[in-house]
Amino acid sequence: MRVTKIELKNFRNYSHLEQEFYPGAQILYGKNAQGKTNILESIYLCTCARSHRTGKDMELVQQGKDDYDVKIIFITDKGIEEEIRIHYLAAISGDPLRVKPIRHIYHNGVRLERVGDMMGLFNAVIFAPEDLQLIKDGPSARRRFLDLLISQLYPPYFKDLLQYQHLLTQRNNLLKQLRDDYAAENNLTEYNLNLAVWDEQIANCSARIISLRQEIVNEIDILANDAISQITGLKEELRLRYKTVASISENITLDEVQEIMKNRLREQAVDDISKGYTGIGPHRDDLMFNLNGREVRPFASQGQQRSIVLSLKLAELLLLRRRTGESPVLLLDDVMSELDSGRRFRLLQSIDKHQSFITCTDLSQVLRGYVTETYSPADIVDDYSIFEVDRATVTKVPPQTQ
């Protein structure tokens, strides 16, 4: 895939922008807080209708405005031109047509009914400073990473996630009701028949989610291990493991996962009722990282954590290409300043076959041989274009000065 044009209206600090892009690396340079990251954010938004920086659409709206409009035009690897457009309208007090926020998503001019319908239409992988939270934060950040990746690979998976969340909410409401009822009678031993109905449905949905997560983690494990050695130039061993309900292993069938989940939910029923929420399931699972035989979170340095996350993103890139037959767009936000020259060189070598968007404050972080006002070819990527970003104005640097 290759983005050929983006159009922004009232998005972050952009009142209006129409900008064309080209094959190879798109290098966006300029001072901080000029709008470089906002361009990457708008592109990533078109993969899943979610920013990598915030879950609140209103934060994407330019100050003083009440809507934003983002459109990308891209060409698939089969040579087909397509477009994704997202138009968000904030709620306006006193306007009966804008009582609640509205978000319209369009594919090739046709409005999509659900966010799930856009999954897999346009694929991009982003690496930004916020992604270090994949290691530092709790399990929810790592589950979100897995869920967004798998949803791009298998759009029906996104529907399973929505269904699971609905079932979980219903079961938790029932647990709270049973807790209040049983507390009055001082009896928590009975397994409620209504609970059994929800458990059957949750077990079936959980099995599909867990099985697919395990399958994808196994593939990422191999790809990320290869990637970290390529990036660091060292013989590092990075291992990933999906941590889920006890007794569920990667070698059992979907039916067996369903049966284990059903039994565990029944066994946990008394404890769940007393707490008022469901204590096991995909919403509690985690993705574990080990580097050279040691758990990453307590022992890995800041530099190692950055290399691990970057390896994870490259594994995501390769897996999307392998499974979909399309090369995703790679978005690298302020990555180069945090890597030494050797790692920058090896990273750029590994992404040469993809269109990439790279932000930096100094061109020497990306282009070797950059001196004063002369840009010399990097000898790293085959094609690249340079854009200066200054106060929400994007200017392509003419080829003759590159």
C-alpha positions in Angstrom: 0.0 0.0 0.0 1.1 3.6 -0.6 -0.5 6.8 0.5 -0.6 9.3 -2.4 -2.5 12.2 -0.8 -4.0 13.3 2.5 -6.6 16.0 3.1 -7.1 17.5 6.6 -9.6 20.0 7.8 -9.7 21.3 11.4 -7.5 18.4 12.5 -5.2 19.3 15.4 -3.2 22.4 14.3 -4.2 22.0 10.6 -7.1 24.3 9.4 -6.7 22.9 5.9 -4.1 20.7 4.3 -3.9 18.9 0.9 -0.6 17.2 0.5 0.7 14.6 -2.0 3.2 11.9 -1.1 5.4 9.5 -3.0 6.9 6.1 -3.0 9.7 5.3 -0.5 10.5 7.2 2.6 8.6 10.5 3.4 10.9 12.4 5.7 9.1 15.1 7.6 11.5 17.4 9.5 11.1 20.6 11.5 11.1 22.0 15.0 8.9 20.4 17.7 5.2 21.2 17.9 4.9 22.2 14.2 2.5 19.4 13.1 4.8 16.5 12.0 3.2 13.9 14.4 -0.3 15.1 13.5 0.2 14.0 9.9 1.2 10.5 11.0 -1.7 10.5 13.5 -4.2 11.3 10.7 -2.8 8.4 8.6 -3.0 5.9 11.4 -6.5 7.1 12.3 -7.6 5.7 8.9 -6.7 2.1 9.9 -9.0 1.8 12.9 -10.7 5.2 13.6 -8.6 5.5 16.7 -5.6 7.8 17.4 -2.5 6.3 18.9 -2.3 9.2 21.3 -5.9 9.6 22.6 -9.2 7.8 22.7 -11.1 11.1 22.6 -12.1 12.4 19.2 -12.7 15.9 20.6 -9.0 16.2 21.3 -8.3 15.9 17.6 -10.6 18.8 16.7 -8.7 22.1 16.1 -9.2 24.6 18.9 -12.3 26.7 18.3 -13.9 24.3 15.8 -16.6 21.7 16.2 -15.6 19.0 13.7 -12.6 17.5 11.9 -12.3 15.8 8.5 -9.5 13.4 7.5 -9.2 11.8 4.1 -6.4 9.6 2.7 -6.1 8.4 -0.8 -3.9 5.3 -1.3 -3.0 2.8 -3.9 -3.0 -0.9 -3.1 -0.1 -3.2 -4.2 -2.5 -4.4 -6.9 -2.6 -0.8 -8.3 -6.2 0.0 -7.2 -6.8 3.5 -5.9 -9.0 3.7 -2.8 -9.8 6.3 -0.2 -10.8 6.4 3.5 -12.5 9.4 5.0 -13.5 10.1 8.6 -15.7 13.1 9.5 -16.3 13.8 13.2 -18.9 16.3 14.4 -18.9 17.2 18.1 -22.0 17.7 20.1 -23.4 21.2 20.0 -25.6 22.5 22.8 -29.0 23.6 21.6 -28.7 21.9 18.2 -31.2 19.1 18.0 -29.2 17.4 15.2 -26.0 17.5 17.2 -27.1 16.3 20.6 -24.5 13.6 20.6 -21.1 13.4 18.8 -21.3 11.9 15.4 -18.6 10.1 13.5 -19.0 9.2 9.8 -16.6 6.8 8.1 -16.5 6.4 4.3 -14.7 4.0 2.0 -14.6 5.1 -1.6 -17.4 7.5 -0.9 -19.7 4.9 0.7 -20.6 5.3 4.3 -19.7 2.4 6.6 -22.2 1.4 9.2 -19.7 0.2 11.8 -16.1 0.8 12.8 -15.5 -2.9 12.3 -16.3 -2.5 8.6 -13.2 -0.5 8.0 -10.8 -3.0 9.6 -8.3 -4.3 7.0 -9.2 -1.8 4.3 -6.0 0.2 4.9 -3.1 -1.1 7.0 -0.4 1.0 8.8 2.0 0.3 11.6 3.1 3.1 13.8 6.0 3.4 16.2 5.9 6.4 18.5 7.3 7.3 21.9 4.0 6.3 23.5 4.6 2.7 22.4 7.1 2.2 25.1 4.0 1.9 27.3 3.5 -1.6 25.7 6.2 -2.7 28.2 5.8 -0.2 31.0 2.0 -0.2 31.4 -0.3 -2.9 32.5 -1.8 -5.8 30.4 -4.5 -3.7 28.8 -2.0 -1.8 26.6 -0.6 -5.1 25.3 -4.0 -6.6 24.8 -4.9 -3.5 22.8 -1.9 -3.9 20.6 -2.8 -7.5 19.9 -6.5 -6.7 19.3 -5.8 -3.9 16.8 -3.3 -6.1 14.9 -5.6 -9.1 14.7 -8.6 -7.0 13.7 -6.6 -5.7 10.7 -5.8 -9.3 9.8 -9.2 -10.8 10.5 -12.1 -8.3 10.6 -14.5 -10.8 12.1 -12.3 -10.9 15.2 -13.3 -7.3 15.9 -16.9 -8.4 16.0 -16.0 -11.1 18.5 -14.4 -8.5 20.7 -17.5 -6.4 20.7 -19.7 -9.4 21.4 -17.4 -10.5 24.2 -17.5 -7.1 25.8 -21.3 -7.2 25.6 -21.5 -10.6 27.2 -19.0 -9.7 29.9 -21.1 -6.6 30.8 -24.3 -8.7 31.1 -22.5 -11.4 33.2 -21.0 -8.7 35.5 -24.4 -7.1 36.0 -25.9 -10.5 36.9 -22.9 -11.2 39.3 -23.6 -7.9 41.1 -27.3 -8.8 41.4 -26.6 -12.3 42.7 -24.1 -10.8 45.2 -26.8 -8.6 46.6 -29.4 -11.4 46.6 -27.1 -14.0 48.2 -25.7 -11.5 50.7 -29.2 -11.1 52.1 -29.5 -14.9 52.5 -25.8 -15.4 53.5 -25.5 -18.1 50.8 -23.0 -18.0 48.0 -22.8 -21.7 47.2 -25.6 -22.1 44.6 -24.5 -21.9 40.9 -27.3 -19.8 39.3 -28.9 -21.2 36.2 -29.0 -17.7 34.6 -25.3 -17.5 35.1 -24.8 -20.8 33.3 -26.5 -19.4 30.2 -24.0 -16.4 30.1 -21.1 -18.7 30.8 -21.9 -20.9 27.8 -21.9 -17.9 25.5 -18.8 -16.3 27.0 -16.9 -19.6 26.8 -17.6 -19.9 23.1 -16.6 -16.3 22.3 -13.6 -16.5 24.6 -12.3 -19.6 22.9 -12.3 -17.9 19.5 -10.4 -14.8 20.8 -7.9 -16.8 22.9 -7.1 -19.3 20.1 -6.5 -16.5 17.5 -4.4 -14.5 19.9 -2.2 -17.5 20.6 -1.8 -18.2 16.9 -0.7 -14.7 16.1 1.6 -14.4 19.2 3.4 -17.6 18.0 4.0 -15.9 14.6 5.1 -12.6 16.1 7.4 -14.4 18.5 9.5 -15.7 15.6 9.4 -12.5 13.5 10.3 -10.3 16.5 13.2 -12.5 17.5 14.6 -12.2 14.0 14.0 -8.4 14.0 15.8 -7.6 17.2 19.0 -9.3 16.1 18.7 -7.3 12.8 18.2 -4.0 14.5 20.8 -4.3 17.3 23.4 -6.3 15.4 23.7 -8.5 18.5 22.6 -12.1 19.1 19.7 -11.2 21.4 17.0 -13.7 22.1 13.5 -12.2 22.3 10.7 -14.5 23.3 6.9 -13.7 23.5 4.3 -15.7 25.3 0.6 -15.3 25.6 -0.5 -15.7 29.2 -4.1 -16.8 29.6 -6.3 -19.1 31.7 -4.5 -22.0 33.3 -4.7 -25.3 31.4 -5.2 -23.6 28.1 -2.2 -24.4 25.9 -1.5 -23.6 22.2 -1.8 -27.3 21.3 -5.4 -27.9 22.2 -8.5 -27.5 19.9 -11.1 -24.8 19.9 -13.7 -27.1 21.4 -11.2 -28.0 24.2 -10.6 -24.3 24.9 -14.4 -23.7 25.1 -14.8 -26.6 27.6 -11.9 -25.4 29.8 -13.4 -21.9 29.9 -16.8 -23.1 30.7 -15.5 -25.3 33.6 -13.3 -22.5 34.9 -16.1 -20.0 34.9 -18.3 -22.4 36.8 -15.5 -23.0 39.3 -14.9 -19.3 39.8 -18.6 -18.5 40.1 -18.7 -18.2 43.9 -15.6 -15.9 43.9 -17.0 -13.9 41.0 -20.3 -13.4 42.7 -18.7 -12.2 45.9 -16.6 -9.7 44.0 -19.3 -8.7 41.5 -17.1 -9.1 38.4 -15.6 -11.8 36.1 -12.1 -12.7 37.2 -10.9 -14.7 34.2 -11.1 -14.5 30.4 -9.6 -12.7 27.5 -10.1 -9.3 29.3 -7.5 -10.4 31.9 -4.9 -12.0 29.7 -1.4 -10.6 29.0 1.5 -10.7 26.5 4.8 -11.5 28.2 8.3 -10.5 27.0 11.5 -12.3 27.8 15.0 -11.0 26.6 17.9 -13.5 26.9 15.9 -15.6 29.3 14.9 -12.8 31.7 11.5 -11.0 32.0 11.8 -7.6 30.3 9.8 -5.3 32.6 12.1 -5.5 35.7 15.4 -5.9 34.0 15.6 -4.4 30.5 17.2 -1.0 30.1 15.5 1.9 28.4 17.5 1.2 25.2 16.6 -2.5 25.3 12.9 -1.7 25.8 13.0 0.6 22.8 14.6 -2.1 20.7 12.1 -4.7 21.8 9.1 -2.5 20.9 10.6 -1.6 17.6 11.2 -5.3 16.9 7.6 -5.9 17.8 6.4 -3.3 15.3 8.6 -4.7 12.5 7.2 -8.1 13.3 3.7 -6.6 13.0 4.7 -5.0 9.6 6.0 -8.3 8.2 3.0 -10.3 9.5 0.5 -8.0 7.9 2.3 -8.2 4.6 2.5 -12.0 4.9 -1.1 -12.5 5.8 -2.8 -9.8 3.6 -0.5 -9.8 0.6 -0.3 -6.0 1.0 2.7 -4.0 2.3 1.5 -1.8 5.2 2.6 1.8 5.5 5.1 2.3 8.3 4.9 5.4 10.5 8.0 6.3 12.6 7.5 9.2 14.9 10.6 10.7 16.4 12.3 7.3 16.5 15.7 8.2 15.0 16.7 10.6 17.7 16.5 7.8 20.2 18.7 5.3 18.2 22.4 5.3 17.6 23.7 5.5 14.1 24.1 1.8 13.6 20.6 1.0 14.7 19.2 3.8 12.5 21.0 2.4 9.5 19.9 -1.2 10.1 16.3 0.0 10.7 16.1 1.9 7.5 17.6 -1.1 5.6 14.9 -3.4 7.0 12.0 -1.1 5.9 13.3 -0.2 2.4 10.5 -2.1 0.6 7.7 -0.2 2.4 6.4 3.3 2.1 7.4 5.0 5.3 6.7 8.3 7.0 9.6 9.4 9.3 9.6 12.5 11.5 12.7 14.1 12.8 14.0 17.5 14.0 17.4 17.0 12.3 17.9 15.5 8.8 21.3 14.1 9.8 19.3 11.6 11.9 18.0 10.0 8.7 20.4 11.1 5.9 24.0 10.2 6.2 26.3 12.9 4.8 23.9 15.7 5.5 25.9 19.0 5.8 24.6 22.5 6.2 22.4 23.2 3.2 23.3 20.2 1.1 21.4 16.9 1.3 23.3 14.0 0.0 21.6 10.6 -0.7 21.5 8.4 2.3 22.5 5.2 0.5 20.0 3.6 2.8 16.7 3.8 1.1 16.1 3.7 -2.6 13.6 6.5 -2.8 12.9 9.3 -0.4 11.2 12.7 -0.4 11.9 15.5 2.1 9.2 17.8 3.5 9.7 20.7 5.9 6.9 21.2 8.4 6.6 24.6 9.9 3.5 25.9 11.8 1.1 23.5 10.0 2.6 24.3 6.6 4.1 21.4 4.7 6.7 22.2 2.0 8.3 19.7 -0.2 12.0 20.3 -0.6 12.8 20.5 -4.4 14.7 17.5 -5.8 17.6 19.6 -6.9 18.5 20.6 -3.3 18.3 17.0 -2.0 
